Each structure stands twice: as structure tokens, then as C-alpha cells.
Amino acid sequence: MPNCPECENSLDIEMDEVEEGDVVACDECGTEYEVVGVEPLELTKVGDELDEDDDELLEEEEDE
């Protein structure tokens, strides 16, 4: 069973029932993760990714 990277609590995930695109949450800290791969299990923190617009905003703020 995988552990939450934020708090190290065990994530309650049914490995045979999870699919790519599902969102799972840690019962302990509430952090949400999207399943991006199932074999092997890969999770990404929801809201962690920056899209191209966000990158451009960051670059503009750094230039000022």
C-alpha cells in the first residue's frame, strides 16, 4: 500500500479498482492525488502542475 508523500500515512487505495485519472485523498492530511499510472502506481499531487499561462506569468513577474 502506497504512502502519502506529505504525511507518510498509508493511502487507502484498492489497487485492482483504481484507474488513470482517478483522484484519491489522504485520510490523514486531506492532500489529493491524481492517478497518472496504474502499473506501477504513479500519483501526482492535484494542483501541483503549472500550465503554460502560469509559467508566462511567473517569467513576467521575475522580469519586473
C-alpha positions, -999 to 999 in steps of 0.1 A, spaced: 0 0 0 15 34 -10 22 62 15 12 98 13 43 119 4 30 148 25 24 130 59 37 94 53 2 80 62 -8 49 42 -32 57 14 -63 35 13 -62 26 -24 -78 -5 -39 -51 -14 -65 -75 -35 -86 -102 -8 -87 -81 23 -94 -79 37 -129 -58 65 -145 -75 99 -139 -90 89 -106 -84 113 -77 -76 98 -43 -73 117 -10 -52 111 21 -74 104 51 -49 119 74 -39 153 58 -65 156 30 -40 160 2 -55 149 -31 -36 129 -57 -44 121 -93 -36 86 -105 -14 91 -136 -3 54 -139 -15 21 -125 13 -4 -133 33 8 -114 11 31 -94 20 67 -101 4 97 -83 7 134 -88 -5 160 -63 -36 177 -75 -29 214 -82 9 209 -83 13 212 -121 17 247 -137 2 252 -171 19 274 -198 0 305 -188 12 302 -152 48 298 -165 45 330 -185 31 349 -155 60 338 -134 85 349 -160 68 383 -164 69 388 -126 106 379 -124 114 404 -152 98 433 -132 
